[in-house]
Amino acid sequence: MQKQQVKIYAEPELATAFKALCEKSGTSMTAELSAYMRKRLRLKEPTLSTGSRTETDKRWRRKAIVREMIDRLENVCDAEESYRDSIPENLSGGPLAEAADEAVSKLTEAIEILSDVYTL
């Protein structure tokens, strides 16, 4: 299999956040970007450079927006779980822990609903 190098330019804060997420998950940025490119090719999503505004283009844009929403919800859910896990044991049954549990369950439910509705 022949490989080709691709240069990607991104906003600095986006690149920093992506690098941090890859380091946190223990994967390489190259592997994540390659997986994204393979997924995009397999789904045959239209690129934004096509210029056509067909119904398929609109559907792919909606799916991309929903995927982005799910990713953001997952990030918030992860942060909430991290917060919940860092609550000291003597406060684990208190209102802060209950609020964190409720937030995690509602965020998880929202992610599942969006994923089911859009079959992502």
N, CA, C and O of each residue as an XYZ file, in Angstrom:
480
protein
N       0.844     -1.164      0.000
C       0.000      0.000      0.000
C       0.896      1.235      0.000
O       1.773      1.389      0.850
N       0.659      2.093     -0.955
C       1.449      3.312     -1.058
C       0.783      4.403     -0.229
O      -0.439      4.552     -0.249
N       1.586      5.156      0.492
C       1.053      6.217      1.331
C       1.527      7.556      0.823
O       2.595      7.673      0.221
N       0.716      8.564      1.075
C       1.040      9.911      0.644
C       0.854     10.853      1.820
O      -0.099     10.724      2.589
N       1.756     11.785      1.952
C       1.662     12.750      3.043
C       0.686     13.856      2.660
O       0.680     14.341      1.529
N      -0.135     14.241      3.627
C      -1.113     15.299      3.424
C      -0.894     16.355      4.498
O      -0.751     16.029      5.677
N      -0.869     17.606      4.094
C      -0.732     18.686      5.068
C      -2.119     19.200      5.425
O      -2.968     19.413      4.560
N      -2.322     19.392      6.713
C      -3.615     19.879      7.193
C      -3.376     21.140      8.005
O      -2.517     21.172      8.885
N      -4.133     22.165      7.706
C      -4.029     23.407      8.449
C      -5.308     23.596      9.253
O      -6.411     23.398      8.743
N      -5.148     23.981     10.515
C      -6.301     24.171     11.391
C      -6.038     25.367     12.296
O      -4.902     25.812     12.458
N      -7.105     25.866     12.872
C      -6.955     26.942     13.841
C      -6.116     26.433     15.002
O      -6.244     25.268     15.380
N      -5.254     27.275     15.583
C      -4.352     26.815     16.642
C      -5.056     26.151     17.816
O      -4.596     25.119     18.304
N      -6.167     26.726     18.280
C      -6.850     26.130     19.432
C      -7.478     24.790     19.086
O      -7.538     23.897     19.931
N      -7.947     24.640     17.853
C      -8.517     23.371     17.404
C      -7.421     22.307     17.311
O      -7.616     21.166     17.731
N      -6.269     22.690     16.755
C      -5.159     21.751     16.644
C      -4.659     21.324     18.023
O      -4.346     20.153     18.237
N      -4.584     22.266     18.951
C      -4.136     21.957     20.307
C      -5.113     21.022     20.999
O      -4.702     20.068     21.658
N      -6.405     21.291     20.853
C      -7.428     20.437     21.472
C      -7.399     19.034     20.873
O      -7.527     18.048     21.598
N      -7.231     18.936     19.546
C      -7.175     17.638     18.888
C      -5.959     16.844     19.368
O      -6.063     15.650     19.648
N      -4.813     17.511     19.461
C      -3.595     16.859     19.933
C      -3.774     16.353     21.362
O      -3.367     15.238     21.689
N      -4.390     17.187     22.217
C      -4.609     16.791     23.614
C      -5.548     15.590     23.701
O      -5.307     14.683     24.497
N      -6.614     15.565     22.898
C      -7.544     14.433     22.905
C      -6.861     13.152     22.434
O      -7.096     12.078     22.988
N      -6.023     13.267     21.418
C      -5.302     12.083     20.933
C      -4.343     11.563     21.992
O      -4.239     10.354     22.202
N      -3.642     12.473     22.659
C      -2.719     12.047     23.711
C      -3.478     11.403     24.865
O      -3.032     10.406     25.432
N      -4.628     11.980     25.208
C      -5.436     11.438     26.306
C      -5.940     10.038     25.988
O      -5.967      9.169     26.860
N      -6.342      9.818     24.734
C      -6.883      8.512     24.352
C      -5.783      7.521     23.979
O      -6.056      6.334     23.798
N      -4.542      7.997     23.863
C      -3.437      7.104     23.559
C      -3.331      6.721     22.097
O      -2.741      5.692     21.768
N      -3.892      7.530     21.218
C      -3.792      7.261     19.783
C      -2.976      8.365     19.125
O      -2.821      9.455     19.675
N      -2.463      8.068     17.949
C      -1.697      9.081     17.233
C      -2.639      9.950     16.411
O      -3.713      9.515     15.996
N      -2.212     11.180     16.187
C      -3.028     12.080     15.373
C      -3.144     11.531     13.948
O      -4.196     11.642     13.319
N      -2.064     10.944     13.449
C      -2.074     10.379     12.104
C      -3.113      9.270     11.981
O      -3.847      9.202     10.995
N      -3.169      8.403     12.989
C      -4.135      7.309     12.954
C      -5.566      7.838     12.988
O      -6.428      7.346     12.260
N      -5.819      8.831     13.823
C      -7.172      9.398     13.915
C      -7.583     10.060     12.612
O      -8.703      9.868     12.139
N      -6.675     10.844     12.028
C      -7.000     11.521     10.767
C      -7.161     10.523      9.626
O      -8.030     10.691      8.771
N      -6.331      9.489      9.609
C      -6.460      8.463      8.568
C      -7.792      7.734      8.693
O      -8.448      7.454      7.690
N      -8.191      7.427      9.927
C      -9.479      6.762     10.139
C     -10.627      7.648      9.671
O     -11.588      7.172      9.066
N     -10.514      8.941      9.958
C     -11.550      9.875      9.512
C     -11.624      9.900      7.987
O     -12.713      9.882      7.414
N     -10.460      9.942      7.330
C     -10.448      9.980      5.862
C     -11.021      8.695      5.272
O     -11.777      8.740      4.301
N     -10.662      7.540      5.860
C     -11.226      6.270      5.368
C     -12.735      6.249      5.535
O     -13.452      5.812      4.635
N     -13.225      6.718      6.680
C     -14.664      6.741      6.936
C     -15.355      7.660      5.941
O     -16.415      7.322      5.413
N     -14.773      8.796      5.688
C     -15.365      9.747      4.747
C     -15.411      9.166      3.339
O     -16.398      9.352      2.626
N     -14.375      8.477      2.936
C     -14.369      7.868      1.613
C     -15.379      6.728      1.513
O     -16.054      6.580      0.494
N     -15.482      5.925      2.566
C     -16.414      4.793      2.557
C     -17.846      5.290      2.465
O     -18.668      4.682      1.780
N     -18.154      6.383      3.144
C     -19.510      6.913      3.123
C     -19.791      7.740      1.878
O     -20.941      8.061      1.576
N     -18.723      8.082      1.158
C     -18.847      8.886     -0.057
C     -19.584     10.188      0.219
O     -20.481     10.578     -0.528
N     -19.203     10.841      1.280
C     -19.811     12.129      1.596
C     -19.362     13.163      0.575
O     -18.194     13.168      0.184
N     -20.241     14.020      0.142
C     -19.819     15.072     -0.786
C     -18.947     16.083     -0.053
O     -19.158     16.357      1.128
N     -17.988     16.623     -0.746
C     -17.141     17.642     -0.141
C     -17.819     18.999     -0.301
O     -18.719     19.167     -1.124
N     -17.379     19.944      0.482
C     -17.971     21.280      0.408
C     -17.573     21.993     -0.883
O     -18.209     22.974     -1.267
N     -16.534     21.512     -1.551
C     -16.069     22.172     -2.768
C     -16.913     21.826     -3.995
O     -16.688     22.392     -5.064
N     -17.875     20.914     -3.869
C     -18.674     20.517     -5.031
C     -19.562     21.648     -5.514
O     -19.830     21.752     -6.711
N     -20.019     22.491     -4.614
C     -20.836     23.620     -5.011
C     -22.294     23.286     -5.233
O     -23.115     24.199     -5.324
N     -22.654     22.012     -5.325
C     -24.050     21.666     -5.543
C     -24.790     21.630     -4.218
O     -24.221     21.270     -3.187
N     -26.037     21.997     -4.251
C     -26.855     22.048     -3.037
C     -27.995     21.036     -3.148
O     -29.157     21.374     -2.921
N     -27.663     19.815     -3.492
C     -28.690     18.795     -3.629
C     -29.187     18.368     -2.253
O     -28.616     18.737     -1.227
N     -30.239     17.600     -2.253
C     -30.804     17.094     -0.998
C     -29.803     16.206     -0.262
O     -29.757     16.208      0.968
N     -28.996     15.443     -1.017
C     -27.980     14.596     -0.401
C     -26.951     15.447      0.329
O     -26.546     15.115      1.443
N     -26.527     16.544     -0.291
C     -25.572     17.449      0.348
C     -26.134     17.979      1.662
O     -25.435     18.028      2.675
N     -27.392     18.371      1.631
C     -28.016     18.908      2.844
C     -28.101     17.843      3.933
O     -27.872     18.129      5.108
N     -28.428     16.622      3.540
C     -28.517     15.524      4.497
C     -27.151     15.256      5.133
O     -27.062     15.055      6.344
N     -26.081     15.252      4.319
C     -24.738     15.024      4.861
C     -24.327     16.151      5.796
O     -23.671     15.911      6.809
N     -24.711     17.381      5.460
C     -24.389     18.510      6.335
C     -25.105     18.367      7.681
O     -24.515     18.606      8.735
N     -26.383     17.974      7.635
C     -27.112     17.759      8.896
C     -26.464     16.660      9.715
O     -26.306     16.797     10.928
N     -26.087     15.564      9.058
C     -25.428     14.480      9.788
C     -24.108     14.940     10.380
O     -23.765     14.562     11.501
N     -23.363     15.751      9.641
C     -22.088     16.267     10.161
C     -22.322     17.148     11.374
O     -21.553     17.100     12.335
N     -23.370     17.949     11.340
C     -23.694     18.808     12.486
C     -24.084     17.956     13.688
O     -23.665     18.233     14.812
N     -24.882     16.925     13.452
C     -25.293     16.041     14.550
C     -24.079     15.305     15.110
O     -23.962     15.148     16.326
N     -23.171     14.850     14.237
C     -21.945     14.200     14.726
C     -21.139     15.148     15.608
O     -20.615     14.755     16.650
N     -21.048     16.403     15.172
C     -20.316     17.398     15.963
C     -20.997     17.622     17.310
O     -20.327     17.745     18.336
N     -22.329     17.675     17.306
C     -23.059     17.837     18.569
C     -22.802     16.658     19.493
O     -22.590     16.836     20.693
N     -22.820     15.455     18.935
C     -22.573     14.260     19.743
C     -21.167     14.302     20.323
O     -20.965     13.981     21.494
N     -20.196     14.696     19.505
C     -18.817     14.799     20.008
C     -18.722     15.791     21.156
O     -18.054     15.527     22.156
N     -19.384     16.926     21.015
C     -19.353     17.924     22.084
C     -20.053     17.425     23.338
O     -19.581     17.651     24.452
N     -21.183     16.743     23.155
C     -21.883     16.176     24.314
C     -21.018     15.121     25.003
O     -20.993     15.045     26.232
N     -20.315     14.315     24.222
C     -19.430     13.311     24.812
C     -18.304     13.970     25.603
O     -17.915     13.477     26.662
N     -17.779     15.087     25.088
C     -16.737     15.809     25.825
C     -17.264     16.348     27.151
O     -16.592     16.256     28.178
N     -18.468     16.910     27.120
C     -19.071     17.421     28.350
C     -19.350     16.284     29.318
O     -19.128     16.415     30.522
N     -19.838     15.164     28.785
C     -20.132     13.996     29.620
C     -18.852     13.467     30.268
O     -18.847     13.122     31.450
N     -17.767     13.406     29.492
C     -16.486     12.962     30.045
C     -16.013     13.897     31.156
O     -15.517     13.446     32.188
N     -16.171     15.194     30.938
C     -15.763     16.169     31.955
C     -16.614     16.015     33.210
O     -16.107     16.112     34.328
N     -17.897     15.777     33.022
C     -18.797     15.616     34.174
C     -18.459     14.332     34.939
O     -18.483     14.317     36.170
N     -18.146     13.262     34.214
C     -17.742     12.019     34.874
C     -16.443     12.212     35.645
O     -16.288     11.706     36.756
N     -15.520     12.942     35.052
C     -14.249     13.228     35.724
C     -14.492     14.037     36.993
O     -13.878     13.782     38.030
N     -15.396     15.018     36.900
C     -15.736     15.827     38.080
C     -16.357     14.944     39.161
O     -15.993     15.026     40.335
N     -17.305     14.096     38.742
C     -17.984     13.212     39.687
C     -16.995     12.279     40.378
O     -17.091     12.037     41.582
N     -16.046     11.758     39.604
C     -15.059     10.837     40.164
C     -14.086     11.529     41.109
O     -13.470     10.877     41.953
N     -13.942     12.855     40.971
C     -13.002     13.575     41.833
C     -13.653     14.103     43.115
O     -12.975     14.708     43.946
N     -14.956     13.880     43.281
C     -15.633     14.310     44.503
C     -15.145     13.442     45.661
O     -15.143     12.216     45.552
N     -14.732     14.061     46.765
C     -14.246     13.278     47.908
C     -15.316     12.312     48.430
O     -16.514     12.554     48.285
N     -14.863     11.225     49.034
C     -15.781     10.192     49.505
C     -16.773     10.712     50.541
O     -17.919     10.264     50.581
N     -16.341     11.650     51.375
C     -17.250     12.150     52.412
C     -18.378     13.000     51.826
O     -19.359     13.279     52.516
N     -18.251     13.418     50.554
C     -19.309     14.191     49.906
C     -20.000     13.398     48.796
O     -20.804     13.953     48.047
N     -19.691     12.111     48.688
C     -20.191     11.317     47.566
C     -21.709     11.156     47.550
O     -22.273     10.925     46.481
N     -22.371     11.264     48.652
C     -23.829     11.129     48.666
C     -24.539     12.469     48.660
O     -25.766     12.516     48.751
N     -23.795     13.552     48.556
C     -24.369     14.888     48.642
C     -24.995     15.366     47.340
O     -25.036     14.644     46.343
N     -25.482     16.601     47.375
C     -26.172     17.155     46.212
C     -25.261     17.329     44.996
O     -25.728     17.226     43.862
N     -23.975     17.590     45.213
C     -23.063     17.737     44.075
C     -22.897     16.416     43.333
O     -22.906     16.383     42.103
N     -22.750     15.348     44.072
C     -22.606     14.030     43.454
C     -23.892     13.615     42.745
O     -23.847     13.041     41.657
N     -25.027     13.901     43.354
C     -26.308     13.565     42.725
C     -26.508     14.361     41.436
O     -26.983     13.828     40.434
N     -26.140     15.645     41.473
C     -26.274     16.477     40.274
C     -25.348     15.966     39.166
O     -25.730     15.943     37.996
N     -24.145     15.562     39.533
C     -23.211     15.030     38.540
C     -23.734     13.719     37.953
O     -23.652     13.509     36.743
N     -24.266     12.841     38.792
C     -24.853     11.581     38.308
C     -26.000     11.839     37.342
O     -26.103     11.205     36.292
N     -26.855     12.777     37.715
C     -28.003     13.102     36.869
C     -27.542     13.691     35.540
O     -28.090     13.364     34.487
N     -26.528     14.565     35.589
C     -26.005     15.162     34.358
C     -25.423     14.098     33.440
O     -25.656     14.120     32.232
N     -24.671     13.173     34.008
C     -24.069     12.105     33.204
C     -25.157     11.238     32.575
O     -25.070     10.887     31.399
N     -26.168     10.895     33.344
C     -27.225     10.035     32.793
C     -28.016     10.753     31.705
O     -28.353     10.144     30.690
N     -28.317     12.036     31.897
C     -29.069     12.776     30.871
C     -28.235     13.002     29.619
O     -28.754     12.915     28.506
N     -26.944     13.291     29.788
C     -26.075     13.466     28.624
C     -25.927     12.157     27.852
O     -25.950     12.150     26.621
N     -25.776     11.064     28.572
C     -25.671      9.751     27.926
C     -26.949      9.426     27.164
O     -26.902      8.911     26.047
N     -28.077      9.727     27.767
C     -29.367      9.492     27.106
C     -29.495     10.341     25.848
O     -29.962      9.853     24.819
N     -29.085     11.607     25.919
C     -29.154     12.488     24.750
C     -28.256     11.976     23.629
O     -28.639     12.001     22.460
N     -27.073     11.518     23.984
C     -26.140     10.978     22.978
C     -26.741      9.742     22.315
O     -26.663      9.591     21.095
N     -27.336      8.863     23.107
C     -27.942      7.651     22.554
C     -29.112      7.988     21.635
O     -29.264      7.387     20.572
N     -29.931      8.941     22.040
C     -31.091      9.323     21.215
C     -30.635      9.902     19.889
O     -31.140      9.519     18.834
N     -29.671     10.835     19.939
C     -29.183     11.421     18.696
C     -28.546     10.367     17.800
O     -28.741     10.382     16.584
N     -27.797      9.467     18.385
C     -27.165      8.413     17.592
C     -28.206      7.487     16.960
O     -28.059      7.078     15.808
N     -29.259      7.156     17.717
C     -30.307      6.293     17.190
C     -31.105      6.967     16.091
O     -31.409      6.354     15.067
N     -31.443      8.224     16.305
C     -32.268      8.943     15.332
C     -31.530      9.112     14.001
O     -32.112      8.954     12.928
N     -30.246      9.435     14.093
C     -29.476      9.671     12.872
C     -28.648      8.457     12.461
O     -27.890      8.532     11.494
N     -28.777      7.350     13.168
C     -28.059      6.105     12.890
C     -26.611      6.368     12.480
O     -26.178      6.035     11.376
N     -25.886      6.976     13.410
C     -24.486      7.328     13.125
C     -23.568      6.192     13.515
O     -22.352      6.298     13.352
